[in-house]
Amino acid sequence: MTNENVRNIAIIAHVDHGKTSLVNELLKQGSVFRENQVVEDRVMDSNALERERGITILSKNCSCIYNGVKINIIDTPGHADFGGEVERVLKMVDGVLLVVDAYEGPMPQTRFVLEKALELGLKVIVVINKIDRQDARIKEVIDEVLELFLELDANDEQLSSPFIFASARAGIASDDQNKLGTDMKPLFEKIIDYIPSPSGDENAPAQMLVSSAEHNDYVGKLAIGKITRGNLKVGQSVVLCNFHEEGKKIRSKIVTLYVFEGLKKVPVESAGIGEIVCVAGLEGVQIGDTICDSALIEPIEFVKIAEPSVEMTFMVNDSPFAGKEGKFVTSRHLRDRLYKEAVKDLSLKVSDGETAEQFRVCGRGEMHLSILIENMRRDGYEFQVSMPKVLIKMIDGVKCEPIDRLILDVPDDCTGVVMQKMGIRKGELIQMTPHGSRIKMEFFIPERGLFGFKSELLTDTRGEGIINSVFHDYEPWKGEIKRRDYGSLIAHETGEAIVYGLYNAQERGDLFIDPGTPVYAGMVVGQNPKGDDIVVNVCKKKHLSNCRASGSDEALRLTPPRRLSLEDAIEFLADDEILEVTPKSFRIRKIILDHNLRMRERGKIMRGEI
């Protein structure tokens, strides 16, 4: 049986190719909003962090109606670090809209998400977006997309996937590359004609795979998934089972059932095959579980989520300023939060560290972990994190490390300096393509070679460089890569930064702090471009005498300090440094705060005693 009144689609693409803007227009023209209703841009990016950064972090469900057919839409993240969100929701849909920028063409994450969709045998509609760009290269991009299909071993049916040409911002789509449309009607019609309606046995016992989960303050945990067999009803007794956990059989009861209408969840009494629903009231439900009628318990295999490749150590804050700014500061608070996050985010792996106050957290990349740190900080947590490190694997007795596929888009005159930096970081050039006054370069590079590279690239290209990467594979260790060629300026004593002390310290490098900032001995207050760590006394006061006026300090000119974002601070870290994170501030510090002890330890390392 098929449910002809429903279509389930996911919108997948590389970051900034226009997925969320496209969802906006589908909702607007799919009768979700009133005609005179003011709709903000990127309405699906409801999370505060998503709106600030302009990226989608979590996949989200919504729906619209076209010609009496309900189209369930899943908006997915485009950044490679959140690829796990894409992988798990693809089991809920029968087809995907692959959005590709009309200028940039297929990018690393385009390859990743398309590969996952083809593996699952999903129907693909290619949407060439931003066709109204002045630098659009529609014909070349079509060829590049078809080449990508061939590289990924697409079958004949997938190779003949239809193309739609759209401008999500303008709210238009067309099936002819030479004509601009007037609305989204061609895309709606292609979805209904080409994407298959969900099928299943309506009269069989119910079955639903949980592909996503949310938390609601009133009804608790919500399990989200597509009903693949039978009907689910409020009050129905069900069994939770898992394909990968043979012994798991938890009896439970459906308390509330929701379907998606527009951007809202609407409670219903029952739902049938093909419908994407939210189920409340199931104790112990996890992503990957199957909800079954007790008459026929058959778990569905869940998609295998790609393994993490970067790790950081999260620690209880033990700095001299510990406990002053955070609400949750103990190891129990930190442990509970991290393990709860690992249940929600399948790409995240959490384990206990070497001590009771340390936890090893593995993720898909620096941004994946930095978003976790930022969310915890905003929720009132105070803790410390170590420098990120790549996860090493032994494959057939050979030490292997993660390699990324890196694409750089830089101005023509910056090619030389970028190639030089890539050589230092063990990057291997695969392809170089000119586009007018810009060059597009593709590399295979060790993931550890990308740590700290983004800020360098922006400096080298005067802010015009574009960087994108996605995990490629594990390959034999490429040798040592020098992480940074600069040192730290370290505070000599605990106190408050004074103008006079900062004025003398700024001659040594770039400062990170203002006058009046509290500091402690061993805290990093700036960057020394010459490579060595230098201890500076930023709390030093000018001694007053009868020939020195107290007001002369006002004449001292300070260079404005460099403000570090969370990502900047993580990239800055050296092996012997950690980042103190609180709801109000970031502080980089040395692991050993005392200068003499630190020098003694360094001497032992140089002599080979450690």
C-alpha positions in Angstrom: 0.0 0.0 0.0 1.2 3.6 -0.7 0.1 6.8 1.0 -0.4 9.0 -2.1 -1.2 12.1 0.0 2.3 12.3 1.6 5.8 12.9 0.3 8.8 12.8 2.6 12.0 14.8 1.5 15.2 16.0 3.0 17.0 19.1 1.7 20.8 18.4 1.6 23.7 20.5 0.5 27.0 22.0 1.3 27.1 24.9 3.8 25.7 28.3 2.4 24.2 26.8 -0.7 20.8 27.9 0.3 18.9 25.0 2.0 17.3 27.0 4.7 16.3 29.8 2.4 14.7 27.3 0.0 12.7 25.8 2.9 11.6 29.3 3.8 10.1 29.8 0.3 8.5 26.3 0.2 6.8 27.1 3.4 5.7 30.5 2.2 4.3 29.2 -1.1 2.9 26.0 0.6 0.1 27.8 2.5 1.9 27.7 5.9 1.8 31.5 6.5 -1.0 34.0 6.0 -0.6 36.2 2.9 0.2 39.3 5.0 2.3 37.5 7.6 5.8 38.9 8.2 8.2 35.9 7.9 11.8 36.3 9.1 14.7 35.0 7.0 15.8 31.4 7.8 12.8 30.7 9.9 14.0 27.1 10.4 17.2 28.3 12.2 15.4 28.7 15.5 18.4 28.1 17.7 20.1 31.3 18.9 23.5 30.0 18.0 22.3 29.1 14.5 21.0 32.6 13.9 24.2 34.2 15.2 26.5 32.1 13.0 24.2 31.9 10.0 24.5 28.1 9.8 22.2 25.1 10.5 23.4 22.9 13.4 20.4 20.6 14.0 18.2 19.0 11.5 14.5 20.1 11.8 11.1 18.9 10.6 8.3 20.9 9.0 5.6 20.4 6.4 3.6 22.2 3.7 0.6 21.4 1.5 0.6 21.6 -2.3 -2.5 20.5 -4.3 -3.8 18.5 -1.4 -0.5 16.6 -0.9 1.3 17.0 2.4 5.1 17.4 1.9 7.1 16.6 5.0 10.4 18.5 4.8 13.6 17.9 6.8 16.1 20.8 6.8 19.6 19.5 7.4 23.0 21.1 8.4 25.5 21.8 5.6 28.7 21.9 7.6 30.8 18.7 7.5 31.1 18.6 11.3 27.4 18.0 11.6 27.2 15.3 9.0 25.9 12.9 11.6 22.6 14.9 11.7 22.2 14.3 7.9 23.1 10.6 8.1 20.5 9.7 10.6 17.5 11.6 9.2 17.9 10.1 5.7 16.2 6.9 6.9 13.0 9.0 7.4 12.6 10.2 3.7 12.0 8.7 0.3 13.9 11.3 -1.7 16.2 14.3 -1.4 16.6 17.8 -2.9 20.3 18.2 -3.5 21.0 21.9 -3.5 24.1 23.1 -5.4 25.3 26.7 -5.7 25.2 28.0 -9.3 28.7 29.4 -8.9 30.5 27.2 -6.4 29.3 23.9 -7.8 29.7 20.6 -5.9 31.8 21.1 -2.7 33.1 18.5 -0.2 29.9 18.2 1.8 27.9 17.9 -1.4 29.9 14.8 -2.2 29.4 13.4 1.4 25.6 13.9 1.6 25.0 12.7 -2.0 27.0 9.6 -1.4 24.8 8.8 1.7 21.6 9.4 -0.3 22.7 7.2 -3.2 23.7 4.4 -0.8 20.2 4.3 0.6 18.7 4.3 -2.9 16.9 7.6 -2.5 15.5 9.5 -5.5 17.4 12.8 -6.0 16.2 16.1 -7.5 19.1 18.4 -8.2 18.3 22.0 -7.4 20.8 24.5 -9.0 20.3 27.4 -6.6 21.3 31.1 -6.9 20.9 31.2 -10.7 20.4 34.9 -10.5 24.0 35.4 -9.4 26.0 37.5 -11.9 28.9 35.0 -11.8 26.6 31.9 -12.2 28.1 29.1 -14.4 25.0 26.9 -14.7 26.2 24.7 -17.6 29.6 24.0 -16.0 27.9 23.2 -12.7 25.5 20.7 -14.3 28.5 18.9 -15.8 30.3 18.9 -12.4 27.2 17.4 -10.7 26.9 14.7 -13.4 30.6 13.9 -13.0 30.1 13.6 -9.2 27.2 11.2 -9.8 29.6 9.1 -12.0 32.4 9.2 -9.4 29.9 7.9 -6.8 28.8 5.0 -9.0 25.2 6.1 -9.4 23.0 3.8 -11.3 21.2 4.7 -14.6 18.1 5.9 -12.9 20.1 8.1 -10.5 22.1 9.5 -13.4 18.9 10.7 -15.0 17.8 12.7 -11.9 15.9 15.8 -12.9 17.4 19.3 -12.6 15.5 22.3 -11.3 16.9 25.9 -11.6 16.0 28.1 -8.7 16.7 31.3 -6.7 15.5 30.6 -3.2 15.9 34.2 -2.1 13.7 35.4 -5.0 11.3 32.5 -4.4 11.4 31.3 -8.1 12.1 27.9 -9.8 12.1 26.6 -13.3 12.8 23.4 -15.1 14.5 25.3 -18.0 18.0 26.6 -17.3 17.5 29.5 -19.8 14.3 30.8 -18.2 13.6 32.3 -14.8 10.5 31.0 -13.2 7.8 33.1 -11.4 7.2 30.9 -8.3 8.1 27.6 -6.8 5.4 25.7 -8.6 7.8 23.7 -10.9 9.7 22.4 -7.9 6.5 21.5 -6.0 5.3 19.6 -9.1 8.6 17.8 -9.6 8.6 16.7 -5.9 5.0 15.2 -6.3 5.8 13.6 -9.7 9.3 12.2 -9.0 9.6 11.5 -5.3 7.8 8.2 -4.5 5.0 8.2 -2.0 5.8 6.2 1.2 4.7 2.5 1.1 4.0 -0.2 3.7 1.4 -2.6 5.0 -1.3 -0.5 6.6 -3.0 -3.5 8.2 0.1 -5.1 9.7 1.3 -4.4 13.3 2.8 -1.0 13.7 6.5 -0.3 13.2 8.6 2.9 13.4 12.3 3.6 13.4 13.4 6.5 15.7 15.7 8.7 13.7 15.7 11.8 15.8 14.8 13.0 19.3 13.9 16.2 21.0 13.2 17.3 24.6 10.0 19.1 25.7 9.7 20.6 29.2 6.1 19.4 29.5 5.9 15.9 28.0 9.6 14.9 28.3 11.5 13.1 25.5 10.0 13.1 22.0 10.9 10.3 19.6 10.7 11.3 15.9 10.5 9.0 13.0 8.6 7.7 10.0 5.9 5.0 10.4 6.9 2.2 8.1 4.1 -0.3 8.9 0.6 -0.2 10.4 -0.8 2.6 12.5 0.2 4.3 15.8 -2.5 5.4 18.2 -2.6 7.3 21.5 -2.7 4.9 24.4 -1.3 2.0 22.3 1.1 -0.4 24.1 4.4 -0.8 22.2 7.8 -2.5 22.6 11.1 -0.7 22.1 13.7 -2.9 20.4 17.0 -2.2 18.7 18.7 -4.0 15.8 22.1 -3.6 17.3 21.1 -4.6 20.9 19.5 -8.1 20.8 18.3 -8.2 24.3 16.6 -4.8 24.3 12.8 -5.2 24.7 11.2 -2.4 26.7 7.4 -2.3 27.0 5.9 1.2 27.0 2.8 3.2 26.0 2.2 6.1 23.7 1.0 9.0 25.8 0.9 11.7 23.0 1.2 11.6 19.3 2.1 14.6 17.1 2.4 15.3 13.4 4.1 18.2 11.7 1.9 21.0 10.2 3.9 23.9 9.0 6.4 24.7 11.8 4.2 23.3 14.6 3.6 19.9 16.1 -0.1 19.2 16.2 -1.5 16.4 18.5 -3.5 13.7 16.7 -5.2 10.5 17.9 -3.6 8.2 15.3 -1.3 8.3 12.2 -0.6 5.8 9.4 2.1 4.6 7.1 4.5 7.2 5.6 3.7 9.9 8.2 6.5 11.5 10.1 5.4 11.7 13.7 6.6 12.7 17.2 5.9 10.2 20.0 5.8 11.2 23.7 5.8 9.0 26.8 8.3 6.3 25.9 10.7 5.8 28.8 14.3 4.9 27.8 13.8 5.5 24.0 17.0 6.3 22.1 17.8 7.3 18.5 18.1 4.0 16.5 15.4 2.2 18.5 12.4 0.7 16.7 8.9 1.2 18.1 6.9 -2.0 17.4 3.5 -3.4 18.2 3.9 -6.2 20.7 2.2 -8.6 18.2 5.2 -8.4 15.9 8.6 -7.3 17.2 10.9 -6.7 14.3 13.7 -4.1 14.7 14.9 -2.0 11.7 18.6 -1.7 11.1 19.8 1.9 11.7 22.3 3.7 9.5 25.9 3.5 10.6 27.1 6.9 11.7 30.6 7.8 10.6 33.2 7.7 13.4 34.6 10.9 15.1 38.1 12.0 14.1 39.0 14.7 16.7 39.2 14.5 20.5 39.5 17.0 23.3 39.7 16.5 27.1 37.0 18.3 29.2 38.1 19.0 32.7 36.8 20.6 35.9 38.0 24.2 36.2 40.9 24.4 38.7 42.2 27.8 37.9 42.6 30.6 40.6 39.4 32.1 39.3 37.4 28.8 39.5 33.8 28.9 40.5 33.4 32.7 40.3 31.3 32.9 37.1 29.7 29.5 36.5 26.6 27.9 37.9 27.6 24.2 37.2 31.2 23.6 38.2 31.6 20.1 39.6 32.6 16.9 37.8 29.1 15.5 38.4 27.5 18.3 36.5 30.1 18.1 33.7 29.7 14.3 33.4 25.9 14.3 33.4 25.8 17.0 30.7 28.4 15.3 28.4 26.8 11.9 28.6 23.3 13.3 27.9 24.8 15.1 24.9 26.2 11.9 23.5 22.7 10.2 23.6 21.3 13.1 21.6 24.2 13.5 19.2 25.3 10.2 17.7 28.5 11.7 16.2 29.8 12.5 19.7 31.6 9.9 21.8 32.2 10.5 25.5 34.3 8.4 27.9 35.9 8.9 31.3 39.4 10.3 31.3 42.5 9.5 33.3 41.1 11.0 36.5 37.6 11.5 37.9 37.7 15.1 36.9 38.5 14.5 33.2 36.4 13.4 30.3 37.5 12.4 26.8 35.1 13.8 24.2 35.5 12.8 20.5 33.7 14.7 17.7 33.7 15.2 13.9 35.8 18.3 13.9 36.8 21.5 15.7 33.5 23.2 15.0 31.5 20.2 16.2 33.2 20.4 19.6 33.2 24.2 19.7 29.4 24.3 19.3 29.1 21.9 22.2 31.4 24.1 24.3 29.5 27.2 23.4 26.1 25.6 24.3 27.4 24.4 27.6 28.9 27.8 28.4 25.5 29.5 27.7 23.8 27.0 30.0 25.9 28.1 32.9 28.7 25.5 32.8 32.3 26.3 33.8 35.1 24.0 32.8 38.4 23.7 31.0 39.3 22.0 27.6 42.6 20.8 26.2 44.1 21.4 22.8 42.2 19.3 20.1 44.0 16.2 18.8 43.3 13.8 15.9 42.3 10.2 16.6 45.0 7.8 15.5 44.2 4.3 14.3 46.4 1.3 13.8 45.4 -0.3 10.5 47.2 -3.6 9.7 50.0 -2.6 12.1 50.5 0.8 10.4 49.9 4.1 12.3 47.2 6.0 10.4 45.6 9.4 10.8 42.5 11.1 9.4 42.9 12.8 6.0 40.5 15.6 4.9 39.5 16.6 1.4 40.1 20.4 1.4 38.8 22.9 -1.1 40.2 26.5 -1.1 38.8 29.4 -3.2 41.4 32.2 -3.2 42.3 35.3 -5.2 44.8 34.6 -8.1 47.6 36.6 -6.5 47.4 34.7 -3.2 48.1 31.2 -4.8 51.8 31.2 -4.0 51.5 31.9 -0.2 48.7 29.4 0.1 50.7 26.7 -1.7 53.6 27.4 0.6 51.4 27.0 3.7 49.9 23.8 2.3 53.4 22.3 1.8 54.3 23.0 5.5 51.1 21.3 6.5 51.6 18.2 4.3 48.8 19.1 1.9 48.8 17.2 -1.4 47.4 19.1 -4.4 44.8 17.1 -6.4 43.2 19.7 -8.7 43.5 23.4 -9.5 40.8 25.3 -11.5 40.8 29.0 -12.4 37.5 30.9 -12.2 38.1 34.4 -13.5 40.3 36.3 -11.0 40.1 33.4 -8.5 41.6 30.0 -8.2 39.8 26.9 -6.8 42.3 24.4 -5.3 41.6 20.9 -4.0 43.9 19.1 -1.6 44.2 16.0 0.5 45.6 17.1 3.9 46.0 15.6 7.4 43.2 16.9 9.6 45.8 18.0 12.2 47.3 20.2 9.5 44.0 22.3 9.4 44.2 23.2 13.1 44.8 27.0 13.2 44.9 27.3 9.4 41.6 29.2 8.9 42.8 32.4 10.6 46.1 32.2 8.7 44.3 31.8 5.4 42.1 34.9 6.1 45.2 36.9 6.9 47.1 35.7 3.8 44.2 36.3 1.4 43.1 39.7 3.0 39.9 38.1 4.2 38.9 36.9 0.7 39.8 33.2 1.1 37.0 30.5 1.3 37.9 27.2 3.0 35.8 24.0 3.1 36.8 20.5 4.1 35.3 17.1 4.8 36.7 13.8 6.1 38.1 11.6 3.4 39.8 8.5 4.8 42.5 7.2 7.2 46.0 7.1 5.6 49.5 6.4 7.0 51.0 9.0 9.3 52.4 11.9 7.3 55.1 13.0 9.7 55.5 15.9 12.1 53.7 19.1 11.4 54.7 22.2 13.3 51.4 23.4 15.0 52.3 27.0 15.4 55.2 29.4 14.8 54.4 31.9 17.5 54.6 31.9 21.3 52.5 33.2 24.2 52.8 36.2 26.5 52.2 34.9 30.0 51.1 36.9 33.0 53.8 37.1 35.8 51.5 37.6 38.8 47.9 37.6 39.9 46.1 41.0 40.0 44.5 43.5 37.7 46.0 44.6 34.3 47.3 48.2 34.5 47.8 50.6 31.6 51.5 51.0 32.4 52.1 47.2 32.5 50.2 46.7 29.3 52.0 49.5 27.6 55.4 47.8 28.2 54.0 44.3 27.4 52.5 45.3 24.0 56.0 45.9 22.6 56.5 42.1 22.9 53.4 41.2 20.8 49.6 41.3 20.4 47.6 41.6 23.6 44.3 39.9 24.3 43.2 41.9 27.3 42.1 45.5 28.4 43.2 47.5 31.4 41.2 46.4 34.4 41.0 42.8 33.3 41.7 40.4 36.3 44.6 38.0 35.5 46.5 35.3 37.3 50.1 34.0 37.1 50.4 31.6 34.2 47.4 33.1 32.3 48.1 33.8 28.6 47.5 37.5 27.9 48.9 37.8 24.4 50.8 36.4 21.4 54.5 36.7 20.8 55.1 36.5 17.0 58.8 35.5 17.5 57.9 32.0 18.6 59.0 31.8 22.3 56.9 32.1 25.4 57.6 35.3 27.3 56.6 36.2 30.9 55.3 39.8 31.1 54.1 41.8 34.1 50.8 43.4 33.0 50.0 44.3 36.6 53.1 46.5 37.0 52.5 50.0 38.3 54.6 53.1 37.8 56.3 54.1 41.0 55.4 57.7 41.9 58.0 60.2 43.0 58.3 63.9 43.2 59.4 64.1 39.6 56.7 61.8 38.2 53.1 63.0 37.8 50.4 60.4 38.4 48.4 61.8 35.4 51.2 61.0 32.9 49.8 57.5 32.5 47.0 59.1 30.5 49.5 59.9 27.7 50.3 56.2 27.2 48.8 54.9 24.0 47.6 51.3 24.0 46.9 49.3 20.8 43.4 47.9 20.9 43.5 44.3 22.1 42.8 41.3 19.8 39.5 39.8 20.7 39.6 36.0 20.5 36.4 34.1 19.6 36.0 30.5 21.0 37.3 29.0 17.7 40.3 31.4 17.8 41.1 30.5 21.3 40.9 26.7 20.6 43.2 27.2 17.5 45.7 29.2 19.6 46.3 26.4 22.2 49.7 24.7 22.4 50.4 21.3 23.9 51.1 22.8 27.4 48.0 25.1 27.4 44.4 24.7 28.2 41.3 26.9 27.7 39.2 28.0 30.7 35.6 28.4 29.6 33.0 30.2 31.8 29.6 31.8 31.0 31.3 35.2 30.9 34.8 34.7 29.5 37.5 32.6 27.8 40.9 32.4 29.4 43.9 30.6 27.9 46.3 29.4 30.6 49.4 27.2 31.0 48.8 23.8 32.5 51.6 24.5 35.0 50.9 28.0 36.3 54.1 28.5 38.2 56.8 29.9 35.9 59.8 28.2 37.7 58.0 24.8 37.8 57.2 25.2 34.1 60.8 26.0 33.2 62.0 23.0 35.2 59.5 20.7 33.4 60.6 22.1 30.0 64.2 21.4 30.9 63.4 17.8 31.7 61.6 17.4 28.3 64.6 18.9 26.5 67.0 16.5 28.3 64.8 13.6 27.4 64.0 12.7 31.1 60.3 12.8 30.3 
